[in-house]
Amino acid sequence: MKNFNPGDIVNFYSTVASFQKDYHVRNPGLVLASRKASSTATKMSYDRGSAYVLWANGDMTKEHMSYLELANEE
């Protein structure tokens, strides 16, 4: 499972275009806080970890870790 730390710069990414559309104006974002995935989490479980992200446009959201990637790894 992915894990991000406060201070990491991330982008939202999904292969689903409808998920991605609202984030073109938000990327990149700063991780403010994160919660690690449960030790029993799978790719499809709800408890796969999350992060609070302050986006470049000023929005703040809570995202599943699976939808985030480090901005410098594109």
PDB file of N, CA, C, O and CB in Angstrom:
ATOM      1  N   MET A   1       0.829  -1.192   0.000  1.00  0.00           N
ATOM      2  CA  MET A   1       0.000   0.000   0.000  1.00  0.00           C
ATOM      3  C   MET A   1       0.875   1.259   0.000  1.00  0.00           C
ATOM      4  O   MET A   1       1.954   1.280   0.592  1.00  0.00           O
ATOM      5  CB  MET A   1      -0.944  -0.003   1.216  1.00  0.00           C
ATOM      6  N   LYS A   2       0.398   2.282  -0.661  1.00  0.00           N
ATOM      7  CA  LYS A   2       1.108   3.562  -0.690  1.00  0.00           C
ATOM      8  C   LYS A   2       1.012   4.225   0.683  1.00  0.00           C
ATOM      9  O   LYS A   2       0.072   3.993   1.444  1.00  0.00           O
ATOM     10  CB  LYS A   2       0.529   4.498  -1.795  1.00  0.00           C
ATOM     11  N   ASN A   3       1.999   5.047   0.972  1.00  0.00           N
ATOM     12  CA  ASN A   3       1.966   5.833   2.193  1.00  0.00           C
ATOM     13  C   ASN A   3       2.595   7.192   1.899  1.00  0.00           C
ATOM     14  O   ASN A   3       3.635   7.281   1.246  1.00  0.00           O
ATOM     15  CB  ASN A   3       2.707   5.104   3.359  1.00  0.00           C
ATOM     16  N   PHE A   4       1.960   8.230   2.385  1.00  0.00           N
ATOM     17  CA  PHE A   4       2.465   9.586   2.208  1.00  0.00           C
ATOM     18  C   PHE A   4       2.589  10.239   3.573  1.00  0.00           C
ATOM     19  O   PHE A   4       1.878   9.888   4.514  1.00  0.00           O
ATOM     20  CB  PHE A   4       1.540  10.417   1.275  1.00  0.00           C
ATOM     21  N   ASN A   5       3.489  11.178   3.664  1.00  0.00           N
ATOM     22  CA  ASN A   5       3.761  11.869   4.920  1.00  0.00           C
ATOM     23  C   ASN A   5       3.425  13.350   4.790  1.00  0.00           C
ATOM     24  O   ASN A   5       3.443  13.896   3.687  1.00  0.00           O
ATOM     25  CB  ASN A   5       5.233  11.686   5.335  1.00  0.00           C
ATOM     26  N   PRO A   6       3.115  14.008   5.920  1.00  0.00           N
ATOM     27  CA  PRO A   6       2.903  15.451   5.880  1.00  0.00           C
ATOM     28  C   PRO A   6       4.101  16.139   5.219  1.00  0.00           C
ATOM     29  O   PRO A   6       5.254  15.835   5.525  1.00  0.00           O
ATOM     30  CB  PRO A   6       2.676  16.009   7.307  1.00  0.00           C
ATOM     31  N   GLY A   7       3.808  17.061   4.318  1.00  0.00           N
ATOM     32  CA  GLY A   7       4.846  17.766   3.583  1.00  0.00           C
ATOM     33  C   GLY A   7       5.086  17.229   2.185  1.00  0.00           C
ATOM     34  O   GLY A   7       5.702  17.904   1.361  1.00  0.00           O
ATOM     35  N   ASP A   8       4.603  16.010   1.902  1.00  0.00           N
ATOM     36  CA  ASP A   8       4.754  15.455   0.553  1.00  0.00           C
ATOM     37  C   ASP A   8       3.910  16.246  -0.442  1.00  0.00           C
ATOM     38  O   ASP A   8       2.800  16.670  -0.119  1.00  0.00           O
ATOM     39  CB  ASP A   8       4.353  13.961   0.528  1.00  0.00           C
ATOM     40  N   ILE A   9       4.428  16.444  -1.634  1.00  0.00           N
ATOM     41  CA  ILE A   9       3.700  17.093  -2.722  1.00  0.00           C
ATOM     42  C   ILE A   9       3.151  15.977  -3.606  1.00  0.00           C
ATOM     43  O   ILE A   9       3.901  15.136  -4.102  1.00  0.00           O
ATOM     44  CB  ILE A   9       4.625  18.093  -3.543  1.00  0.00           C
ATOM     45  N   VAL A  10       1.833  15.980  -3.795  1.00  0.00           N
ATOM     46  CA  VAL A  10       1.172  14.894  -4.515  1.00  0.00           C
ATOM     47  C   VAL A  10       0.270  15.425  -5.618  1.00  0.00           C
ATOM     48  O   VAL A  10      -0.109  16.595  -5.633  1.00  0.00           O
ATOM     49  CB  VAL A  10       0.363  14.038  -3.552  1.00  0.00           C
ATOM     50  N   ASN A  11      -0.058  14.538  -6.532  1.00  0.00           N
ATOM     51  CA  ASN A  11      -1.082  14.766  -7.542  1.00  0.00           C
ATOM     52  C   ASN A  11      -2.154  13.706  -7.376  1.00  0.00           C
ATOM     53  O   ASN A  11      -1.867  12.575  -6.982  1.00  0.00           O
ATOM     54  CB  ASN A  11      -0.483  14.740  -8.981  1.00  0.00           C
ATOM     55  N   PHE A  12      -3.389  14.077  -7.678  1.00  0.00           N
ATOM     56  CA  PHE A  12      -4.468  13.101  -7.738  1.00  0.00           C
ATOM     57  C   PHE A  12      -4.383  12.425  -9.090  1.00  0.00           C
ATOM     58  O   PHE A  12      -4.169  13.080 -10.110  1.00  0.00           O
ATOM     59  CB  PHE A  12      -5.872  13.767  -7.516  1.00  0.00           C
ATOM     60  N   TYR A  13      -4.553  11.101  -9.097  1.00  0.00           N
ATOM     61  CA  TYR A  13      -4.528  10.385 -10.357  1.00  0.00           C
ATOM     62  C   TYR A  13      -5.515   9.229 -10.327  1.00  0.00           C
ATOM     63  O   TYR A  13      -5.580   8.479  -9.354  1.00  0.00           O
ATOM     64  CB  TYR A  13      -3.119   9.880 -10.661  1.00  0.00           C
ATOM     65  N   SER A  14      -6.276   9.096 -11.396  1.00  0.00           N
ATOM     66  CA  SER A  14      -7.170   7.963 -11.587  1.00  0.00           C
ATOM     67  C   SER A  14      -7.251   7.671 -13.074  1.00  0.00           C
ATOM     68  O   SER A  14      -7.147   8.579 -13.899  1.00  0.00           O
ATOM     69  CB  SER A  14      -8.582   8.243 -10.990  1.00  0.00           C
ATOM     70  N   THR A  15      -7.436   6.422 -13.409  1.00  0.00           N
ATOM     71  CA  THR A  15      -7.637   6.059 -14.815  1.00  0.00           C
ATOM     72  C   THR A  15      -9.069   6.324 -15.242  1.00  0.00           C
ATOM     73  O   THR A  15      -9.391   6.213 -16.425  1.00  0.00           O
ATOM     74  CB  THR A  15      -7.284   4.587 -15.049  1.00  0.00           C
ATOM     75  N   VAL A  16      -9.936   6.673 -14.295  1.00  0.00           N
ATOM     76  CA  VAL A  16     -11.332   6.978 -14.591  1.00  0.00           C
ATOM     77  C   VAL A  16     -11.446   8.480 -14.859  1.00  0.00           C
ATOM     78  O   VAL A  16     -11.246   9.291 -13.955  1.00  0.00           O
ATOM     79  CB  VAL A  16     -12.274   6.538 -13.413  1.00  0.00           C
ATOM     80  N   ALA A  17     -11.759   8.839 -16.070  1.00  0.00           N
ATOM     81  CA  ALA A  17     -11.775  10.253 -16.483  1.00  0.00           C
ATOM     82  C   ALA A  17     -12.711  11.101 -15.628  1.00  0.00           C
ATOM     83  O   ALA A  17     -12.383  12.245 -15.313  1.00  0.00           O
ATOM     84  CB  ALA A  17     -12.187  10.364 -17.943  1.00  0.00           C
ATOM     85  N   SER A  18     -13.865  10.567 -15.248  1.00  0.00           N
ATOM     86  CA  SER A  18     -14.817  11.356 -14.454  1.00  0.00           C
ATOM     87  C   SER A  18     -14.270  11.656 -13.059  1.00  0.00           C
ATOM     88  O   SER A  18     -14.625  12.678 -12.472  1.00  0.00           O
ATOM     89  CB  SER A  18     -16.155  10.615 -14.340  1.00  0.00           C
ATOM     90  N   PHE A  19     -13.409  10.781 -12.514  1.00  0.00           N
ATOM     91  CA  PHE A  19     -12.776  11.047 -11.219  1.00  0.00           C
ATOM     92  C   PHE A  19     -11.706  12.122 -11.373  1.00  0.00           C
ATOM     93  O   PHE A  19     -11.537  12.960 -10.487  1.00  0.00           O
ATOM     94  CB  PHE A  19     -12.159   9.753 -10.630  1.00  0.00           C
ATOM     95  N   GLN A  20     -10.996  12.105 -12.468  1.00  0.00           N
ATOM     96  CA  GLN A  20      -9.838  12.973 -12.711  1.00  0.00           C
ATOM     97  C   GLN A  20     -10.239  14.417 -13.043  1.00  0.00           C
ATOM     98  O   GLN A  20      -9.473  15.341 -12.770  1.00  0.00           O
ATOM     99  CB  GLN A  20      -9.000  12.404 -13.847  1.00  0.00           C
ATOM    100  N   LYS A  21     -11.417  14.623 -13.623  1.00  0.00           N
ATOM    101  CA  LYS A  21     -11.760  15.922 -14.203  1.00  0.00           C
ATOM    102  C   LYS A  21     -11.707  17.093 -13.223  1.00  0.00           C
ATOM    103  O   LYS A  21     -11.287  18.183 -13.611  1.00  0.00           O
ATOM    104  CB  LYS A  21     -13.123  15.849 -14.789  1.00  0.00           C
ATOM    105  N   ASP A  22     -12.115  16.909 -11.971  1.00  0.00           N
ATOM    106  CA  ASP A  22     -12.114  18.012 -11.017  1.00  0.00           C
ATOM    107  C   ASP A  22     -10.731  18.345 -10.474  1.00  0.00           C
ATOM    108  O   ASP A  22     -10.557  19.365  -9.807  1.00  0.00           O
ATOM    109  CB  ASP A  22     -13.026  17.689  -9.880  1.00  0.00           C
ATOM    110  N   TYR A  23      -9.758  17.504 -10.749  1.00  0.00           N
ATOM    111  CA  TYR A  23      -8.439  17.683 -10.161  1.00  0.00           C
ATOM    112  C   TYR A  23      -7.437  18.373 -11.074  1.00  0.00           C
ATOM    113  O   TYR A  23      -6.340  18.707 -10.626  1.00  0.00           O
ATOM    114  CB  TYR A  23      -7.901  16.367  -9.759  1.00  0.00           C
ATOM    115  N   HIS A  24      -7.776  18.596 -12.332  1.00  0.00           N
ATOM    116  CA  HIS A  24      -6.843  19.276 -13.239  1.00  0.00           C
ATOM    117  C   HIS A  24      -6.497  20.664 -12.712  1.00  0.00           C
ATOM    118  O   HIS A  24      -5.356  21.106 -12.850  1.00  0.00           O
ATOM    119  CB  HIS A  24      -7.444  19.383 -14.656  1.00  0.00           C
ATOM    120  N   VAL A  25      -7.455  21.354 -12.115  1.00  0.00           N
ATOM    121  CA  VAL A  25      -7.180  22.685 -11.578  1.00  0.00           C
ATOM    122  C   VAL A  25      -6.675  22.637 -10.138  1.00  0.00           C
ATOM    123  O   VAL A  25      -6.208  23.648  -9.614  1.00  0.00           O
ATOM    124  CB  VAL A  25      -8.430  23.540 -11.652  1.00  0.00           C
ATOM    125  N   ARG A  26      -6.764  21.480  -9.498  1.00  0.00           N
ATOM    126  CA  ARG A  26      -6.321  21.352  -8.108  1.00  0.00           C
ATOM    127  C   ARG A  26      -4.857  20.939  -7.980  1.00  0.00           C
ATOM    128  O   ARG A  26      -4.162  21.425  -7.088  1.00  0.00           O
ATOM    129  CB  ARG A  26      -7.187  20.350  -7.389  1.00  0.00           C
ATOM    130  N   ASN A  27      -4.376  20.061  -8.845  1.00  0.00           N
ATOM    131  CA  ASN A  27      -3.008  19.536  -8.722  1.00  0.00           C
ATOM    132  C   ASN A  27      -1.967  20.629  -8.827  1.00  0.00           C
ATOM    133  O   ASN A  27      -2.188  21.579  -9.578  1.00  0.00           O
ATOM    134  CB  ASN A  27      -2.747  18.488  -9.786  1.00  0.00           C
ATOM    135  N   PRO A  28      -0.851  20.562  -8.128  1.00  0.00           N
ATOM    136  CA  PRO A  28      -0.497  19.582  -7.116  1.00  0.00           C
ATOM    137  C   PRO A  28      -1.074  19.967  -5.761  1.00  0.00           C
ATOM    138  O   PRO A  28      -1.691  21.021  -5.604  1.00  0.00           O
ATOM    139  CB  PRO A  28       1.017  19.437  -7.023  1.00  0.00           C
ATOM    140  N   GLY A  29      -0.859  19.086  -4.781  1.00  0.00           N
ATOM    141  CA  GLY A  29      -1.352  19.337  -3.435  1.00  0.00           C
ATOM    142  C   GLY A  29      -0.310  18.997  -2.390  1.00  0.00           C
ATOM    143  O   GLY A  29       0.638  18.258  -2.655  1.00  0.00           O
ATOM    144  N   LEU A  30      -0.495  19.543  -1.201  1.00  0.00           N
ATOM    145  CA  LEU A  30       0.401  19.335  -0.072  1.00  0.00           C
ATOM    146  C   LEU A  30      -0.295  18.443   0.944  1.00  0.00           C
ATOM    147  O   LEU A  30      -1.385  18.774   1.410  1.00  0.00           O
ATOM    148  CB  LEU A  30       0.823  20.689   0.571  1.00  0.00           C
ATOM    149  N   VAL A  31       0.314  17.320   1.294  1.00  0.00           N
ATOM    150  CA  VAL A  31      -0.260  16.429   2.314  1.00  0.00           C
ATOM    151  C   VAL A  31      -0.104  17.108   3.672  1.00  0.00           C
ATOM    152  O   VAL A  31       1.004  17.449   4.085  1.00  0.00           O
ATOM    153  CB  VAL A  31       0.437  15.010   2.304  1.00  0.00           C
ATOM    154  N   LEU A  32      -1.230  17.299   4.359  1.00  0.00           N
ATOM    155  CA  LEU A  32      -1.227  17.920   5.684  1.00  0.00           C
ATOM    156  C   LEU A  32      -1.194  16.873   6.785  1.00  0.00           C
ATOM    157  O   LEU A  32      -0.557  17.073   7.819  1.00  0.00           O
ATOM    158  CB  LEU A  32      -2.451  18.815   5.855  1.00  0.00           C
ATOM    159  N   ALA A  33      -1.880  15.756   6.565  1.00  0.00           N
ATOM    160  CA  ALA A  33      -1.943  14.665   7.536  1.00  0.00           C
ATOM    161  C   ALA A  33      -2.311  13.398   6.780  1.00  0.00           C
ATOM    162  O   ALA A  33      -2.917  13.454   5.710  1.00  0.00           O
ATOM    163  CB  ALA A  33      -2.977  14.966   8.685  1.00  0.00           C
ATOM    164  N   SER A  34      -1.938  12.256   7.345  1.00  0.00           N
ATOM    165  CA  SER A  34      -2.282  11.003   6.686  1.00  0.00           C
ATOM    166  C   SER A  34      -2.560   9.920   7.714  1.00  0.00           C
ATOM    167  O   SER A  34      -2.120   9.995   8.861  1.00  0.00           O
ATOM    168  CB  SER A  34      -1.159  10.563   5.742  1.00  0.00           C
ATOM    169  N   ARG A  35      -3.300   8.914   7.277  1.00  0.00           N
ATOM    170  CA  ARG A  35      -3.616   7.749   8.096  1.00  0.00           C
ATOM    171  C   ARG A  35      -3.210   6.519   7.315  1.00  0.00           C
ATOM    172  O   ARG A  35      -3.671   6.313   6.192  1.00  0.00           O
ATOM    173  CB  ARG A  35      -5.131   7.701   8.482  1.00  0.00           C
ATOM    174  N   LYS A  36      -2.351   5.701   7.900  1.00  0.00           N
ATOM    175  CA  LYS A  36      -1.884   4.501   7.225  1.00  0.00           C
ATOM    176  C   LYS A  36      -3.023   3.511   7.033  1.00  0.00           C
ATOM    177  O   LYS A  36      -4.013   3.522   7.766  1.00  0.00           O
ATOM    178  CB  LYS A  36      -0.746   3.855   8.011  1.00  0.00           C
ATOM    179  N   ALA A  37      -2.861   2.667   6.044  1.00  0.00           N
ATOM    180  CA  ALA A  37      -3.841   1.619   5.775  1.00  0.00           C
ATOM    181  C   ALA A  37      -3.846   0.609   6.917  1.00  0.00           C
ATOM    182  O   ALA A  37      -2.837   0.402   7.592  1.00  0.00           O
ATOM    183  CB  ALA A  37      -3.539   0.916   4.431  1.00  0.00           C
ATOM    184  N   SER A  38      -4.996  -0.007   7.113  1.00  0.00           N
ATOM    185  CA  SER A  38      -5.109  -1.094   8.073  1.00  0.00           C
ATOM    186  C   SER A  38      -4.169  -2.220   7.665  1.00  0.00           C
ATOM    187  O   SER A  38      -3.893  -2.402   6.479  1.00  0.00           O
ATOM    188  CB  SER A  38      -6.571  -1.602   8.170  1.00  0.00           C
ATOM    189  N   SER A  39      -3.684  -2.965   8.630  1.00  0.00           N
ATOM    190  CA  SER A  39      -2.777  -4.078   8.322  1.00  0.00           C
ATOM    191  C   SER A  39      -3.464  -5.175   7.515  1.00  0.00           C
ATOM    192  O   SER A  39      -2.793  -6.014   6.914  1.00  0.00           O
ATOM    193  CB  SER A  39      -2.216  -4.666   9.609  1.00  0.00           C
ATOM    194  N   THR A  40      -4.796  -5.175   7.496  1.00  0.00           N
ATOM    195  CA  THR A  40      -5.545  -6.179   6.731  1.00  0.00           C
ATOM    196  C   THR A  40      -6.130  -5.613   5.441  1.00  0.00           C
ATOM    197  O   THR A  40      -6.901  -6.290   4.760  1.00  0.00           O
ATOM    198  CB  THR A  40      -6.660  -6.755   7.582  1.00  0.00           C
ATOM    199  N   ALA A  41      -5.771  -4.376   5.102  1.00  0.00           N
ATOM    200  CA  ALA A  41      -6.340  -3.715   3.923  1.00  0.00           C
ATOM    201  C   ALA A  41      -5.898  -4.396   2.634  1.00  0.00           C
ATOM    202  O   ALA A  41      -4.783  -4.906   2.524  1.00  0.00           O
ATOM    203  CB  ALA A  41      -5.939  -2.240   3.894  1.00  0.00           C
ATOM    204  N   THR A  42      -6.802  -4.386   1.672  1.00  0.00           N
ATOM    205  CA  THR A  42      -6.508  -4.855   0.323  1.00  0.00           C
ATOM    206  C   THR A  42      -6.720  -3.678  -0.622  1.00  0.00           C
ATOM    207  O   THR A  42      -7.144  -2.607  -0.189  1.00  0.00           O
ATOM    208  CB  THR A  42      -7.409  -6.085  -0.076  1.00  0.00           C
ATOM    209  N   LYS A  43      -6.427  -3.867  -1.916  1.00  0.00           N
ATOM    210  CA  LYS A  43      -6.630  -2.790  -2.899  1.00  0.00           C
ATOM    211  C   LYS A  43      -8.084  -2.345  -2.964  1.00  0.00           C
ATOM    212  O   LYS A  43      -8.366  -1.211  -3.352  1.00  0.00           O
ATOM    213  CB  LYS A  43      -6.172  -3.245  -4.282  1.00  0.00           C
ATOM    214  N   MET A  44      -9.005  -3.218  -2.592  1.00  0.00           N
ATOM    215  CA  MET A  44     -10.430  -2.910  -2.725  1.00  0.00           C
ATOM    216  C   MET A  44     -11.107  -2.564  -1.396  1.00  0.00           C
ATOM    217  O   MET A  44     -12.299  -2.259  -1.391  1.00  0.00           O
ATOM    218  CB  MET A  44     -11.139  -4.077  -3.352  1.00  0.00           C
ATOM    219  N   SER A  45     -10.394  -2.600  -0.283  1.00  0.00           N
ATOM    220  CA  SER A  45     -11.035  -2.341   1.007  1.00  0.00           C
ATOM    221  C   SER A  45     -11.116  -0.848   1.299  1.00  0.00           C
ATOM    222  O   SER A  45     -10.351  -0.052   0.755  1.00  0.00           O
ATOM    223  CB  SER A  45     -10.276  -3.050   2.127  1.00  0.00           C
ATOM    224  N   TYR A  46     -12.049  -0.487   2.161  1.00  0.00           N
ATOM    225  CA  TYR A  46     -12.274   0.910   2.501  1.00  0.00           C
ATOM    226  C   TYR A  46     -11.147   1.469   3.372  1.00  0.00           C
ATOM    227  O   TYR A  46     -10.877   2.669   3.318  1.00  0.00           O
ATOM    228  CB  TYR A  46     -13.609   1.065   3.214  1.00  0.00           C
ATOM    229  N   ASP A  47     -10.495   0.646   4.156  1.00  0.00           N
ATOM    230  CA  ASP A  47      -9.491   1.096   5.123  1.00  0.00           C
ATOM    231  C   ASP A  47      -8.074   1.087   4.552  1.00  0.00           C
ATOM    232  O   ASP A  47      -7.124   0.716   5.240  1.00  0.00           O
ATOM    233  CB  ASP A  47      -9.542   0.225   6.358  1.00  0.00           C
ATOM    234  N   ARG A  48      -7.940   1.496   3.292  1.00  0.00           N
ATOM    235  CA  ARG A  48      -6.636   1.421   2.630  1.00  0.00           C
ATOM    236  C   ARG A  48      -5.781   2.677   2.809  1.00  0.00           C
ATOM    237  O   ARG A  48      -4.839   2.893   2.047  1.00  0.00           O
ATOM    238  CB  ARG A  48      -6.835   1.165   1.167  1.00  0.00           C
ATOM    239  N   GLY A  49      -6.090   3.480   3.776  1.00  0.00           N
ATOM    240  CA  GLY A  49      -5.300   4.669   4.077  1.00  0.00           C
ATOM    241  C   GLY A  49      -5.838   5.908   3.388  1.00  0.00           C
ATOM    242  O   GLY A  49      -6.451   5.826   2.323  1.00  0.00           O
ATOM    243  N   SER A  50      -5.603   7.061   4.007  1.00  0.00           N
ATOM    244  CA  SER A  50      -6.108   8.308   3.440  1.00  0.00           C
ATOM    245  C   SER A  50      -5.178   9.455   3.825  1.00  0.00           C
ATOM    246  O   SER A  50      -4.345   9.337   4.724  1.00  0.00           O
ATOM    247  CB  SER A  50      -7.556   8.591   3.922  1.00  0.00           C
ATOM    248  N   ALA A  51      -5.349  10.555   3.121  1.00  0.00           N
ATOM    249  CA  ALA A  51      -4.543  11.745   3.395  1.00  0.00           C
ATOM    250  C   ALA A  51      -5.412  12.988   3.233  1.00  0.00           C
ATOM    251  O   ALA A  51      -6.263  13.060   2.346  1.00  0.00           O
ATOM    252  CB  ALA A  51      -3.305  11.811   2.451  1.00  0.00           C
ATOM    253  N   TYR A  52      -5.182  13.957   4.103  1.00  0.00           N
ATOM    254  CA  TYR A  52      -5.796  15.278   3.950  1.00  0.00           C
ATOM    255  C   TYR A  52      -4.840  16.098   3.101  1.00  0.00           C
ATOM    256  O   TYR A  52      -3.660  16.231   3.427  1.00  0.00           O
ATOM    257  CB  TYR A  52      -6.082  15.973   5.351  1.00  0.00           C
ATOM    258  N   VAL A  53      -5.363  16.652   2.002  1.00  0.00           N
ATOM    259  CA  VAL A  53      -4.522  17.352   1.033  1.00  0.00           C
ATOM    260  C   VAL A  53      -5.026  18.779   0.841  1.00  0.00           C
ATOM    261  O   VAL A  53      -6.216  19.003   0.618  1.00  0.00           O
ATOM    262  CB  VAL A  53      -4.501  16.599  -0.320  1.00  0.00           C
ATOM    263  N   LEU A  54      -4.118  19.731   0.929  1.00  0.00           N
ATOM    264  CA  LEU A  54      -4.397  21.119   0.583  1.00  0.00           C
ATOM    265  C   LEU A  54      -3.941  21.302  -0.851  1.00  0.00           C
ATOM    266  O   LEU A  54      -2.750  21.223  -1.149  1.00  0.00           O
ATOM    267  CB  LEU A  54      -3.678  22.134   1.561  1.00  0.00           C
ATOM    268  N   TRP A  55      -4.899  21.547  -1.740  1.00  0.00           N
ATOM    269  CA  TRP A  55      -4.610  21.627  -3.176  1.00  0.00           C
ATOM    270  C   TRP A  55      -4.165  23.028  -3.586  1.00  0.00           C
ATOM    271  O   TRP A  55      -4.388  24.000  -2.864  1.00  0.00           O
ATOM    272  CB  TRP A  55      -5.840  21.217  -3.985  1.00  0.00           C
ATOM    273  N   ALA A  56      -3.539  23.117  -4.744  1.00  0.00           N
ATOM    274  CA  ALA A  56      -2.994  24.382  -5.256  1.00  0.00           C
ATOM    275  C   ALA A  56      -4.053  25.465  -5.403  1.00  0.00           C
ATOM    276  O   ALA A  56      -3.738  26.652  -5.308  1.00  0.00           O
ATOM    277  CB  ALA A  56      -2.328  24.151  -6.593  1.00  0.00           C
ATOM    278  N   ASN A  57      -5.306  25.076  -5.632  1.00  0.00           N
ATOM    279  CA  ASN A  57      -6.368  26.075  -5.792  1.00  0.00           C
ATOM    280  C   ASN A  57      -7.004  26.473  -4.464  1.00  0.00           C
ATOM    281  O   ASN A  57      -7.957  27.253  -4.456  1.00  0.00           O
ATOM    282  CB  ASN A  57      -7.438  25.545  -6.726  1.00  0.00           C
ATOM    283  N   GLY A  58      -6.497  25.952  -3.328  1.00  0.00           N
ATOM    284  CA  GLY A  58      -7.005  26.311  -2.011  1.00  0.00           C
ATOM    285  C   GLY A  58      -8.001  25.329  -1.429  1.00  0.00           C
ATOM    286  O   GLY A  58      -8.334  25.430  -0.249  1.00  0.00           O
ATOM    287  N   ASP A  59      -8.487  24.384  -2.216  1.00  0.00           N
ATOM    288  CA  ASP A  59      -9.402  23.355  -1.703  1.00  0.00           C
ATOM    289  C   ASP A  59      -8.646  22.403  -0.789  1.00  0.00           C
ATOM    290  O   ASP A  59      -7.443  22.198  -0.949  1.00  0.00           O
ATOM    291  CB  ASP A  59     -10.067  22.573  -2.866  1.00  0.00           C
ATOM    292  N   MET A  60      -9.363  21.822   0.172  1.00  0.00           N
ATOM    293  CA  MET A  60      -8.791  20.773   1.000  1.00  0.00           C
ATOM    294  C   MET A  60      -9.734  19.577   0.960  1.00  0.00           C
ATOM    295  O   MET A  60     -10.943  19.722   1.145  1.00  0.00           O
ATOM    296  CB  MET A  60      -8.559  21.265   2.468  1.00  0.00           C
ATOM    297  N   THR A  61      -9.173  18.395   0.716  1.00  0.00           N
ATOM    298  CA  THR A  61      -9.975  17.183   0.633  1.00  0.00           C
ATOM    299  C   THR A  61      -9.277  16.045   1.364  1.00  0.00           C
ATOM    300  O   THR A  61      -8.079  16.098   1.642  1.00  0.00           O
ATOM    301  CB  THR A  61     -10.236  16.801  -0.834  1.00  0.00           C
ATOM    302  N   LYS A  62     -10.061  15.016   1.666  1.00  0.00           N
ATOM    303  CA  LYS A  62      -9.529  13.770   2.212  1.00  0.00           C
ATOM    304  C   LYS A  62      -9.586  12.751   1.087  1.00  0.00           C
ATOM    305  O   LYS A  62     -10.656  12.494   0.536  1.00  0.00           O
ATOM    306  CB  LYS A  62     -10.338  13.284   3.487  1.00  0.00           C
ATOM    307  N   GLU A  63      -8.439  12.164   0.739  1.00  0.00           N
ATOM    308  CA  GLU A  63      -8.349  11.254  -0.400  1.00  0.00           C
ATOM    309  C   GLU A  63      -7.828   9.891   0.022  1.00  0.00           C
ATOM    310  O   GLU A  63      -6.988   9.784   0.916  1.00  0.00           O
ATOM    311  CB  GLU A  63      -7.450  11.842  -1.482  1.00  0.00           C
ATOM    312  N   HIS A  64      -8.334   8.853  -0.627  1.00  0.00           N
ATOM    313  CA  HIS A  64      -7.739   7.528  -0.458  1.00  0.00           C
ATOM    314  C   HIS A  64      -6.325   7.570  -1.026  1.00  0.00           C
ATOM    315  O   HIS A  64      -6.094   8.161  -2.080  1.00  0.00           O
ATOM    316  CB  HIS A  64      -8.600   6.417  -1.161  1.00  0.00           C
ATOM    317  N   MET A  65      -5.386   6.946  -0.332  1.00  0.00           N
ATOM    318  CA  MET A  65      -3.987   6.932  -0.775  1.00  0.00           C
ATOM    319  C   MET A  65      -3.838   6.373  -2.188  1.00  0.00           C
ATOM    320  O   MET A  65      -2.940   6.772  -2.929  1.00  0.00           O
ATOM    321  CB  MET A  65      -3.141   6.112   0.192  1.00  0.00           C
ATOM    322  N   SER A  66      -4.714   5.458  -2.550  1.00  0.00           N
ATOM    323  CA  SER A  66      -4.580   4.811  -3.873  1.00  0.00           C
ATOM    324  C   SER A  66      -4.791   5.786  -5.025  1.00  0.00           C
ATOM    325  O   SER A  66      -4.416   5.488  -6.159  1.00  0.00           O
ATOM    326  CB  SER A  66      -5.575   3.662  -3.998  1.00  0.00           C
ATOM    327  N   TYR A  67      -5.394   6.962  -4.749  1.00  0.00           N
ATOM    328  CA  TYR A  67      -5.608   7.952  -5.808  1.00  0.00           C
ATOM    329  C   TYR A  67      -4.530   9.032  -5.829  1.00  0.00           C
ATOM    330  O   TYR A  67      -4.630   9.989  -6.597  1.00  0.00           O
ATOM    331  CB  TYR A  67      -6.965   8.597  -5.642  1.00  0.00           C
ATOM    332  N   LEU A  68      -3.506   8.889  -4.997  1.00  0.00           N
ATOM    333  CA  LEU A  68      -2.453   9.892  -4.927  1.00  0.00           C
ATOM    334  C   LEU A  68      -1.131   9.329  -5.427  1.00  0.00           C
ATOM    335  O   LEU A  68      -0.855   8.138  -5.291  1.00  0.00           O
ATOM    336  CB  LEU A  68      -2.302  10.404  -3.498  1.00  0.00           C
ATOM    337  N   GLU A  69      -0.321  10.202  -6.007  1.00  0.00           N
ATOM    338  CA  GLU A  69       1.029   9.834  -6.412  1.00  0.00           C
ATOM    339  C   GLU A  69       1.935  11.027  -6.136  1.00  0.00           C
ATOM    340  O   GLU A  69       1.497  12.174  -6.227  1.00  0.00           O
ATOM    341  CB  GLU A  69       1.083   9.411  -7.923  1.00  0.00           C
ATOM    342  N   LEU A  70       3.186  10.764  -5.801  1.00  0.00           N
ATOM    343  CA  LEU A  70       4.124  11.861  -5.578  1.00  0.00           C
ATOM    344  C   LEU A  70       4.255  12.684  -6.838  1.00  0.00           C
ATOM    345  O   LEU A  70       4.379  12.124  -7.928  1.00  0.00           O
ATOM    346  CB  LEU A  70       5.498  11.333  -5.135  1.00  0.00           C
ATOM    347  N   ALA A  71       4.232  13.996  -6.718  1.00  0.00           N
ATOM    348  CA  ALA A  71       4.242  14.886  -7.877  1.00  0.00           C
ATOM    349  C   ALA A  71       5.515  14.745  -8.696  1.00  0.00           C
ATOM    350  O   ALA A  71       5.472  14.909  -9.916  1.00  0.00           O
ATOM    351  CB  ALA A  71       4.081  16.322  -7.431  1.00  0.00           C
ATOM    352  N   ASN A  72       6.635  14.450  -8.072  1.00  0.00           N
ATOM    353  CA  ASN A  72       7.886  14.365  -8.818  1.00  0.00           C
ATOM    354  C   ASN A  72       8.110  13.006  -9.461  1.00  0.00           C
ATOM    355  O   ASN A  72       9.171  12.788 -10.047  1.00  0.00           O
ATOM    356  CB  ASN A  72       9.035  14.680  -7.915  1.00  0.00           C
ATOM    357  N   GLU A  73       7.153  12.078  -9.377  1.00  0.00           N
ATOM    358  CA  GLU A  73       7.290  10.749  -9.966  1.00  0.00           C
ATOM    359  C   GLU A  73       6.511  10.588 -11.264  1.00  0.00           C
ATOM    360  O   GLU A  73       6.379   9.471 -11.765  1.00  0.00           O
ATOM    361  CB  GLU A  73       6.840   9.710  -8.983  1.00  0.00           C
ATOM    362  N   GLU A  74       6.003  11.659 -11.805  1.00  0.00           N
ATOM    363  CA  GLU A  74       5.212  11.563 -13.056  1.00  0.00           C
ATOM    364  C   GLU A  74       6.087  11.254 -14.226  1.00  0.00           C
ATOM    365  O   GLU A  74       5.597  11.138 -15.350  1.00  0.00           O
ATOM    366  CB  GLU A  74       4.449  12.853 -13.325  1.00  0.00           C
TER     367      GLU A  74
END
